[in-house]
Amino acid sequence: MHDDTQLFRTVHIIASRFAGQPVPVVMEALTRCLPQAPGISSPEIRRIAEEISVGRDPSGL
C-alpha cells in the first residue's frame, strides 16, 4: 500500500507542475519520476499523461 501512496503523490505533483503541457513532455516526466509499480505500462503512462495534458489530475488527491 505504501507504493500506491507514493505513486499517487508522484502523479499529483507531476499533474500540478505539467498541467496543459504536451503529452510527450508529460510522458517524459512520468517515465522519469514514477516509482516502479506493477501494472504501470506504457499505455497506462500515456493515458495518465493525456489526462494531465488537458489539465486534469488523475491522482485523485
C-alpha positions in Angstrom: 0.0 0.0 0.0 2.9 2.4 0.7 3.9 2.1 -3.0 0.4 3.2 -4.0 0.6 6.3 -1.9 3.9 7.2 -3.4 2.6 6.6 -6.9 -0.5 8.8 -6.4 1.6 11.6 -4.8 4.0 11.5 -7.7 1.2 11.7 -10.2 -0.3 14.6 -8.3 3.0 16.5 -8.2 3.5 16.0 -11.9 -0.1 17.0 -12.7 0.3 20.2 -10.8 3.6 21.0 -12.5 2.9 19.9 -16.0 -0.9 20.6 -16.5 -1.5 21.7 -20.0 1.8 20.6 -21.4 2.1 18.5 -24.5 1.6 14.7 -23.9 5.2 13.8 -24.8 6.5 16.3 -22.2 4.2 14.9 -19.5 5.1 11.3 -20.5 8.8 12.0 -20.1 8.2 13.4 -16.7 6.1 10.5 -15.6 8.6 7.9 -17.0 11.4 9.7 -15.2 9.7 10.1 -11.8 7.2 7.3 -11.3 8.2 4.6 -8.9 8.3 1.1 -10.3 4.9 -0.4 -9.8 3.2 -3.5 -11.2 0.6 -2.7 -13.8 2.1 0.6 -14.9 2.7 0.0 -18.6 3.5 2.4 -21.4 -0.2 2.6 -22.4 -1.2 3.4 -18.8 1.5 6.1 -18.6 0.2 7.6 -21.9 -3.4 7.6 -20.5 -2.2 9.4 -17.4 -0.2 11.9 -19.5 -3.2 12.6 -21.7 -5.3 13.4 -18.6 -2.6 15.8 -17.2 -2.1 17.4 -20.6 -5.7 18.6 -20.6 -5.4 19.9 -17.1 -6.9 17.0 -15.1 -5.2 15.4 -12.0 -5.9 11.7 -12.3 -4.3 11.0 -8.9 -7.5 11.6 -7.0 -5.6 13.8 -4.5 
